[in-house]
Amino acid sequence: MQAPRIASFQPPRRTLMGPGPSDVPQRILDAMARPTIGHLDPAFSDMMEQTKSLLRYAFQTENKLTFPVSGPGSVGMETCFVNLVEPGDQVIVCINGVFGGRMLENVKRSGGVPVVVEDAWGRAVDAAKVAAAFAANPDAKLLTFVHAETSTGAQSDAAAISAIARGHGALSIMDCVTSLGGTPVLIDAWGIDAAYSGSQKCLSCTPGLSPVTFSERAIAKVKARATPVQSWFMDLNLVLGYWSGEGKRTYHHTAPINPLYGLHEALVMLAEEGIENAWARHRAEHEALKAGLEKLGLAFIVPEAERLPQLNSVTIPAGVDDAAARARLLNEFNLEIGAGLGALAGKIWRIGLMGASARRENVEYCLKALAEVIGK
Amino acid sequence: MQAPRIASFQPPRRTLMGPGPSDVPQRILDAMARPTIGHLDPAFSDMMEQTKSLLRYAFQTENKLTFPVSGPGSVGMETCFVNLVEPGDQVIVCINGVFGGRMLENVKRSGGVPVVVEDAWGRAVDAAKVAAAFAANPDAKLLTFVHAETSTGAQSDAAAISAIARGHGALSIMDCVTSLGGTPVLIDAWGIDAAYSGSQKCLSCTPGLSPVTFSERAIAKVKARATPVQSWFMDLNLVLGYWSGEGKRTYHHTAPINPLYGLHEALVMLAEEGIENAWARHRAEHEALKAGLEKLGLAFIVPEAERLPQLNSVTIPAGVDDAAARARLLNEFNLEIGAGLGALAGKIWRIGLMGASARRENVEYCLKALAEVIGK
């Protein structure tokens, strides 16, 4: 067989203002390029323990079982569902966008019996509906909801929603892929039992890792399962042997060493900045972007009180061709913004201000480019 | 919550001669540190297509569905099983080491009915036993085996084993995590229907990606499933929309962009060297290592005809403390070799000569260090 003649890949230099990945600081890229060591090397174990501490800070939790899953956010999501849903469990699933729908898929494939609570795309989850669903289904074992809907930019009141589940003795699973590091995610204060995020959003690392955290109640449920977890790779009973750090570290799979260097560095940077400062920065840049977008006549799809600062969804102006406009932004400005997903495809743009992308230069550059492309 | 005060991680510089990860060339690390772009960027799509071509070359196949799974080798393994095993399917599982045992776990968790064919750890799979298993179970739908057992260093006759499955109209799943790029892996010539590998072995990339390939017969089986694939993330029906490249690329999950730059570079380097030359290099360095190990009185556990050149398992000499010796190699020589796994823990060492680690300097350095540590 002839060897293909293909040159090294030289990616273009983009400004990333979509729904993730966000701009990755050179410091994080440099960390990823350090020498590879083994996944059972004592030096690597030390780094794993540091990463767990740093993630606890990001999640604002004391949960011992807090670590990065060796896969993208979708694997973190599936890890939560295959471990916490047992066949036959009734699960209340809140859907207000694409990722709530993906949760529903996970519930079904894990053998759960879903009870769907629907809200309009672009709106927060309505806590009153969640309360009504629990009243009608008092045996529900789990509640699942998306804190920050990446498909719309809506933020839900996690504390209120989670309290309802607690009141009914149910566990909660929360998607905080787009919120972690960008707006408050308070796992312990909110009483969340399982949460998953992604490395490539407000943590500004490269994609491919999914930070997760589990409460003691969640771990007890996993340990008490009557049926084995359907996934070997995601079975927390096995993963724990590698990530728990209690006594001897047992080989489970080969961890993605260099990407984990990158995540460690991203979390060190978050700790250096201070998470409250990171939240404030995302808020401030959102305000600046919002003012500019409104000047351009671009309307937000999410009501102000329910808006995520780090993900700004606006209606595509009448007469503007979605694909052509985004292609111009990419080709002429090296600027990536996000398209609409699912039912919102072709109707909205999603402008991300996540992690290192949440800075004034990006805001101004994006507004300038948008003005040219929509002809304002 | 107080921000943890943790410094950037500076890994030690090791010589990696365990069962993977292997030494990662600076060229690959540099590729990983290039600017992150979006997972739907047209420039990234071009790179994905190149990666698929390069992987076809590595696997020596024309299979259209050849791509890197966004997770470690264990996820590539599970992807094969959850897609190809349907509940109730009889599956013949060959076990001659740890990774055959992991296949058995995957068969069970996918709802398959396993028929186990066992061979001693350190020996190849016995084709006669496979033929007997098919004769006794003519309705078996699948055969699964490990081409290169990473836990022992034994290599099996994939062509002969796979031909038996074909003869009975069964599909074959092959683990080639440790063989791809190091010894011939001839997917089409051998008639293998599904195979998975890892990025961190003879491809010498960082860990975290799992190249897979599927024949048209395998795809037909996945498409004809009566039951949904239990995993959302690994469901090939969905993954295909992102990796197939037929028409519009559909978002499925956010691909690990920068690690994929690294894998692309590793595969470009393999194509530049020529895969036959890479095989010959692994063979030549194995011969050099073998001569040295024998001089030191270290005995191979695998009979010569069944030995993998890139993974050399030797019995730990009497009187030598396993953990202490490996700790000395790591601390005094910055040299990692592999411990025994499972039943072989404490009894053997596994010395890897994979990818960039398969070079004369490494062989000589390892022999010198071993001689000191075992007191020869």
Contacts between the chains, C-beta under 8 A, distances in Angstrom:
chain1	res1	chain2	res2	distance
A	1	B	57	6.0
A	1	B	60	5.5
A	1	B	275	7.9
A	2	B	57	8.0
A	3	B	57	5.9
A	3	B	271	4.1
A	3	B	272	7.6
A	3	B	274	5.7
A	3	B	275	6.9
A	4	B	50	7.7
A	4	B	53	4.9
A	4	B	54	5.8
A	4	B	57	5.6
A	4	B	271	5.5
A	5	B	271	7.3
A	6	B	50	5.0
A	6	B	53	6.9
A	6	B	54	6.2
A	6	B	268	5.6
A	6	B	271	6.6
A	7	B	268	7.0
A	8	B	27	7.9
A	8	B	31	6.5
A	8	B	264	7.7
A	8	B	265	5.8
A	8	B	268	5.8
A	9	B	31	7.0
A	9	B	34	7.6
A	9	B	47	4.9
A	9	B	50	7.2
A	9	B	261	5.9
A	9	B	264	5.1
A	9	B	265	7.1
A	10	B	34	7.0
A	11	B	34	5.3
A	11	B	35	5.6
A	11	B	36	7.8
A	11	B	37	4.9
A	11	B	43	6.0
A	11	B	44	7.5
A	11	B	47	7.6
A	11	B	261	7.0
A	12	B	35	7.7
A	12	B	37	6.5
A	12	B	41	7.8
A	12	B	43	5.5
A	13	B	35	4.9
A	14	B	35	7.0
A	14	B	37	5.1
A	14	B	38	7.0
A	14	B	41	7.0
A	16	B	36	6.9
A	16	B	37	7.4
A	16	B	38	6.4
A	18	B	38	5.9
A	20	B	254	6.5
A	21	B	36	5.2
A	21	B	37	7.9
A	21	B	38	6.3
A	21	B	39	7.3
A	21	B	254	6.8
A	21	B	257	6.3
A	23	B	36	7.5
A	24	B	35	7.4
A	24	B	36	4.4
A	24	B	258	7.7
A	27	B	8	7.9
A	29	B	32	7.7
A	29	B	33	4.2
A	29	B	34	7.5
A	29	B	35	7.6
A	29	B	36	7.6
A	29	B	258	7.3
A	30	B	33	6.2
A	31	B	8	6.5
A	31	B	9	7.0
A	32	B	29	7.7
A	32	B	32	5.4
A	32	B	33	5.9
A	32	B	258	6.3
A	33	B	29	4.2
A	33	B	30	6.2
A	33	B	32	5.9
A	33	B	33	3.9
A	34	B	9	7.6
A	34	B	10	7.0
A	34	B	11	5.3
A	34	B	29	7.5
A	35	B	11	5.6
A	35	B	12	7.7
A	35	B	13	4.9
A	35	B	14	7.0
A	35	B	24	7.4
A	35	B	29	7.6
A	36	B	11	7.8
A	36	B	16	6.9
A	36	B	21	5.2
A	36	B	23	7.5
A	36	B	24	4.4
A	36	B	29	7.6
A	36	B	200	7.8
A	36	B	206	5.5
A	36	B	207	7.8
A	37	B	11	4.9
A	37	B	12	6.5
A	37	B	14	5.1
A	37	B	16	7.4
A	37	B	21	7.9
A	37	B	336	7.5
A	38	B	14	7.0
A	38	B	16	6.4
A	38	B	18	5.9
A	38	B	21	6.3
A	38	B	336	4.9
A	39	B	21	7.3
A	39	B	207	6.8
A	40	B	339	8.0
A	41	B	12	7.8
A	41	B	14	7.0
A	41	B	330	7.2
A	41	B	336	6.6
A	42	B	330	7.6
A	43	B	11	6.0
A	43	B	12	5.5
A	44	B	11	7.5
A	47	B	9	4.9
A	47	B	11	7.6
A	50	B	4	7.6
A	50	B	6	5.0
A	50	B	9	7.2
A	53	B	4	4.9
A	53	B	6	6.9
A	54	B	4	5.8
A	54	B	6	6.2
A	57	B	1	6.0
A	57	B	2	7.9
A	57	B	3	5.9
A	57	B	4	5.6
A	60	B	1	5.5
A	70	B	71	6.2
A	70	B	72	5.6
A	70	B	75	7.9
A	70	B	208	6.6
A	71	B	70	6.3
A	71	B	71	4.3
A	71	B	75	6.4
A	71	B	233	7.3
A	72	B	70	5.6
A	72	B	253	4.8
A	72	B	254	5.3
A	72	B	255	7.4
A	72	B	256	6.6
A	73	B	253	7.2
A	73	B	254	6.8
A	74	B	232	7.2
A	74	B	233	4.8
A	74	B	252	7.9
A	74	B	253	4.2
A	74	B	254	8.0
A	75	B	70	7.9
A	75	B	71	6.4
A	75	B	75	7.5
A	75	B	233	5.4
A	75	B	253	7.9
A	77	B	233	8.0
A	78	B	231	6.5
A	78	B	232	5.9
A	78	B	233	5.0
A	82	B	231	8.0
A	102	B	232	7.0
A	105	B	232	5.1
A	106	B	232	5.5
A	108	B	228	7.9
A	109	B	228	6.4
A	109	B	229	7.7
A	109	B	230	5.4
A	109	B	231	6.8
A	109	B	232	5.6
A	110	B	230	7.9
A	198	B	254	6.9
A	200	B	36	7.8
A	200	B	254	6.1
A	206	B	36	5.5
A	206	B	256	6.8
A	206	B	257	5.8
A	206	B	258	4.2
A	206	B	259	7.4
A	207	B	36	7.8
A	207	B	39	6.8
A	207	B	254	4.4
A	207	B	255	6.6
A	207	B	256	5.4
A	207	B	257	5.6
A	208	B	70	6.6
A	208	B	208	6.7
A	208	B	254	7.9
A	208	B	255	7.7
A	208	B	256	2.9
A	208	B	257	7.6
A	208	B	258	7.7
A	208	B	259	5.8
A	228	B	108	7.9
A	228	B	109	6.4
A	229	B	109	7.6
A	230	B	109	5.5
A	230	B	110	7.9
A	230	B	230	5.2
A	230	B	231	7.7
A	231	B	78	6.5
A	231	B	82	7.9
A	231	B	109	6.8
A	231	B	230	7.7
A	231	B	231	6.3
A	232	B	74	7.2
A	232	B	78	5.9
A	232	B	102	7.0
A	232	B	105	5.1
A	232	B	106	5.5
A	232	B	109	5.6
A	233	B	71	7.3
A	233	B	74	4.8
A	233	B	75	5.5
A	233	B	77	8.0
A	233	B	78	5.0
A	251	B	341	6.9
A	252	B	74	7.8
A	253	B	72	4.8
A	253	B	73	7.2
A	253	B	74	4.2
A	253	B	75	7.9
A	254	B	20	6.5
A	254	B	21	6.8
A	254	B	72	5.3
A	254	B	73	6.7
A	254	B	74	8.0
A	254	B	198	6.9
A	254	B	200	6.1
A	254	B	207	4.4
A	254	B	208	7.9
A	255	B	72	7.4
A	255	B	207	6.6
A	255	B	208	7.7
A	256	B	72	6.6
A	256	B	206	6.8
A	256	B	207	5.4
A	256	B	208	2.9
A	256	B	256	7.8
A	256	B	259	6.7
A	257	B	21	6.3
A	257	B	206	5.8
A	257	B	207	5.6
A	257	B	208	7.6
A	258	B	24	7.7
A	258	B	29	7.3
A	258	B	32	6.3
A	258	B	206	4.2
A	258	B	208	7.7
A	258	B	259	7.4
A	258	B	262	7.6
A	259	B	206	7.4
A	259	B	208	5.8
A	259	B	256	6.7
A	259	B	258	7.4
A	259	B	259	5.8
A	261	B	9	5.9
A	261	B	11	7.0
A	262	B	258	7.6
A	264	B	8	7.8
A	264	B	9	5.1
A	265	B	8	5.8
A	265	B	9	7.1
A	267	B	6	8.0
A	268	B	6	5.6
A	268	B	7	7.1
A	268	B	8	5.8
A	271	B	3	4.1
A	271	B	4	5.5
A	271	B	5	7.3
A	271	B	6	6.6
A	272	B	3	7.6
A	274	B	3	5.7
A	275	B	1	7.9
A	275	B	3	6.9
A	330	B	41	7.2
A	330	B	42	7.6
A	336	B	37	7.5
A	336	B	38	4.9
A	336	B	41	6.6
A	339	B	40	7.9
A	341	B	251	6.9
